[in-house]
C-alpha cells in the first residue's frame, strides 16, 4: 500500500503540472513551490524552537488562527511556521503577522518530507482537520517529533476504517482532537486511544472575528435601505439560481462574494451589479447588486445581511457557514452539506435550510422572514472553547 500511495502522489503532482499550463490556481501551486527548500534554509537558518502548523486552505486557517494566537501566549519564545497546500490559503495569508513564516507545503513525496523536516526541524507539528499526508506523518514519527491533528472529523466510509494500512498511519499521530462524539467512537472502534473530543476551533475564530467589529462603510450604506441577502463563496451553479432570484425579486439588495473571480465580469453583466472595487459614496446605491471582488472581507460583511446564502452546496460541499451564523443570520445552502456537522446541527435547529432549486430558495427566504436570532447565538456559545482544550495539551 505504501508503494501505491507514493505512486498516487507522483501522478497527482504531475497532473497539477499539466493543469498549470492553462489553470491559474494550478500555476500558483507549482510556482509557489519553486526553490522552496533554498528559501526555507535562508528564512529559518538555525532556529531551534519552530512549531509547524499546516492547513489545507483558507477555511482551515480559520480553525488554526485561534489556536496559533493562544499557543503564542503560552509559548512566547516559540516561532510559528505556517504552511498551506492550496494557493487560496497561501496567497491570502502569506503576510499574516501572527506567524513568523508562511510557505507552501511541498508535495508529499518521501524525499520532500525528509528534506522539509530536516531543514525546518520543528519541535512539534499541528495539522488542521483533514490534512493526512502520510510521508510527512511517517517522517515526524521516525524523528520522534510530536504530531497533533486538531478539529478533525471522521466518517465511517473513510479509508481509515476500511484498510489496515491507513488505520496504522493514525497510530503514528501523538494525539487527535476530534470535533464530535461520532468521530471519537469511530476511532475507538479501531482502538485509536490517543484522541479526545475538543470541538471545532472555528467557533472561537468567528467569535474573535465578530468582536473586531470591522465596519465596512460602503457595504453598510448599501445594505441599510433594503433587506439584504449576503451570498458568500458562490460558484456558478449557485449563481444560476441567484441570478433568477435577483431578476424576480428586486425588493432585496444582494451582496455576492464569488469563491473565485474568473467569471466575475459575466456575473456583473448578467446581474447589472456594481463591483466593490469600483464603488464609492456616489454610486453605491446605483444597483441593488454589489459584487465583492476583494479577498478577506467576507466574514465581516455577513453582519449587514438579514439572510445568508452560502455557496458550494451544489459542488463538493458548502463553505463556512459559521461566519454568518455568528451574527444571528439564518443560512441557506445547496444539498451537499452532509459532511459538515454545524450545517446538520443548524438544519435540525431550524436555523438553516438546504435547497435544491429556485423555488425552494424563495420558500426558504419566506420561512426565515421572522427568524429568532437567539437560536444561532446560543448555538455558537454552546460550542465555543475548543481552543483552550487543545492548547492545554500542546
Long-range contacts (C-beta under 8 A, 24 or more apart in sequence): 1-163, 1-165, 1-166, 2-165, 5-134, 6-109, 6-110, 6-135, 9-107, 9-108, 9-109, 9-135, 10-109, 12-107, 13-107, 13-109, 24-262, 25-86, 25-87, 25-88, 25-260, 28-87, 28-90, 28-91, 29-86, 29-87, 29-104, 32-87, 32-90, 32-104, 33-104, 33-106, 33-107, 36-103, 36-104, 36-106, 37-106, 37-115, 37-116, 37-119, 39-103, 40-103, 40-116, 40-119, 40-120, 41-119, 43-101, 44-81, 44-101, 44-119, 44-120, 47-79, 47-121, 48-121, 48-123, 49-75, 49-77, 49-78, 49-79, 49-123, 50-78, 50-79, 50-80, 50-81, 50-120, 50-121, 50-122, 50-123, 51-75, 51-78, 51-79, 51-80, 51-81, 51-122, 51-123, 51-124, 51-125, 51-126, 52-81, 52-83, 52-120, 52-122, 52-124, 52-125, 52-126, 53-80, 53-81, 53-82, 53-83, 53-99, 53-125, 53-126, 53-127, 53-128, 54-82, 54-83, 54-84, 54-85, 54-105, 54-125, 54-126, 54-127, 54-128, 54-131, 55-82, 55-83, 55-84, 55-85, 55-89, 55-128, 55-131, 56-84, 56-85, 56-86, 56-89, 56-128, 56-129, 56-130, 56-131, 57-84, 57-85, 57-86, 57-88, 57-89, 58-86, 58-88, 58-89, 58-92, 58-93, 59-319, 59-320, 60-89, 60-128, 60-129, 60-130, 60-131, 61-89, 61-93, 61-128, 62-202, 62-205, 62-206, 62-320, 62-323, 63-128, 63-129, 63-150, 63-151, 63-200, 63-201, 63-202, 63-205, 64-126, 64-128, 64-150, 64-201, 65-98, 65-205, 65-208, 66-201, 66-204, 66-205, 66-208, 66-387, 67-126, 67-150, 67-201, 67-387, 67-390, 67-391, 67-394, 68-98, 68-99, 69-98, 69-208, 70-387, 70-388, 70-391, 71-391, 71-394, 72-98, 74-391, 74-394, 78-123, 81-120, 81-122, 85-131, 91-295, 92-295, 92-296, 105-133, 105-136, 108-133, 108-134, 108-135, 108-136, 109-135, 110-135, 113-138, 113-139, 114-139, 117-143, 117-145, 124-148, 124-394, 126-150, 126-394, 129-153, 132-169, 134-169, 137-169, 137-172, 137-173, 138-169, 138-172, 140-172, 141-172, 146-174, 146-175, 147-172, 147-173, 147-174, 148-173, 148-174, 148-175, 148-176, 148-177, 148-390, 148-393, 148-394, 149-173, 149-175, 149-176, 149-177, 150-177, 150-198, 150-201, 150-390, 151-177, 151-179, 151-198, 151-199, 151-200, 151-201, 151-202, 151-386, 152-176, 152-177, 152-178, 152-179, 152-183, 153-178, 153-179, 153-180, 153-183, 153-339, 153-341, 154-178, 154-182, 154-183, 154-186, 154-187, 155-186, 155-339, 156-186, 160-190, 161-186, 161-189, 161-190, 167-192, 175-393, 177-386, 177-389, 177-390, 177-393, 179-341, 179-386, 180-341, 196-389, 196-393, 198-386, 198-389, 198-390, 199-383, 199-384, 199-385, 199-386, 199-389, 200-341, 200-342, 200-383, 200-386, 201-386, 201-387, 201-390, 202-320, 202-322, 202-342, 203-322, 203-380, 203-383, 203-384, 203-385, 203-386, 204-384, 204-385, 204-386, 204-387, 206-299, 206-322, 206-323, 206-325, 206-326, 206-380, 207-326, 207-380, 207-384, 209-299, 209-300, 209-323, 209-326, 210-303, 210-326, 210-327, 212-300, 214-297, 214-300, 216-297, 216-300, 216-301, 216-304, 218-276, 218-279, 218-280, 218-281, 218-284, 219-255, 219-276, 219-290, 219-301, 219-304, 220-304, 221-281, 221-284, 221-285, 222-253, 222-255, 222-279, 222-284, 222-285, 222-290, 222-304, 223-253, 223-255, 223-304, 223-305, 225-253, 225-285, 226-251, 226-252, 226-253, 226-288, 227-251, 227-252, 227-253, 227-306, 227-307, 228-252, 228-253, 228-254, 228-255, 228-304, 228-305, 228-306, 228-307, 229-253, 229-254, 229-255, 229-305, 229-306, 229-307, 229-308, 229-309, 229-365, 230-255, 230-257, 230-301, 230-302, 230-304, 230-305, 230-307, 230-308, 230-309, 230-324, 230-329, 231-255, 231-256, 231-257, 231-308, 231-309, 231-311, 232-257, 232-298, 232-301, 232-302, 232-308, 232-309, 232-310, 232-311, 232-319, 232-320, 232-323, 232-324, 233-257, 233-258, 233-259, 233-298, 233-310, 233-311, 233-312, 233-319, 233-320, 234-258, 234-259, 234-309, 234-311, 235-259, 235-260, 235-311, 235-312, 235-314, 235-315, 236-263, 237-314, 237-315, 237-334, 238-309, 238-311, 238-312, 238-313, 238-314, 238-334, 239-263, 239-267, 241-355, 241-357, 241-358, 241-361, 242-309, 243-270, 243-271, 244-358, 245-358, 245-361, 245-362, 246-271, 246-288, 246-289, 249-362, 250-288, 252-288, 253-288, 253-289, 253-290, 254-288, 254-289, 254-290, 255-289, 255-290, 255-292, 255-301, 255-304, 255-305, 256-289, 256-290, 256-291, 256-292, 257-291, 257-292, 257-298, 257-301, 258-291, 258-292, 258-311, 259-311, 259-312, 259-319, 261-293, 264-291, 264-293, 267-291, 298-323, 299-323, 302-326, 302-327, 302-329, 303-327, 303-329, 305-329, 307-331, 307-332, 307-365, 307-368, 308-332, 309-333, 309-361, 312-336, 313-337, 313-354, 318-343, 321-346, 321-352, 322-380, 325-351, 325-376, 325-379, 325-380, 326-376, 326-380, 328-371, 328-373, 328-374, 328-376, 328-377, 329-373, 329-376, 330-368, 330-371, 330-376, 332-361, 332-364, 332-365, 332-368, 342-383, 345-379, 346-376, 346-379, 349-375, 349-379, 350-375, 351-375, 351-376, 351-379
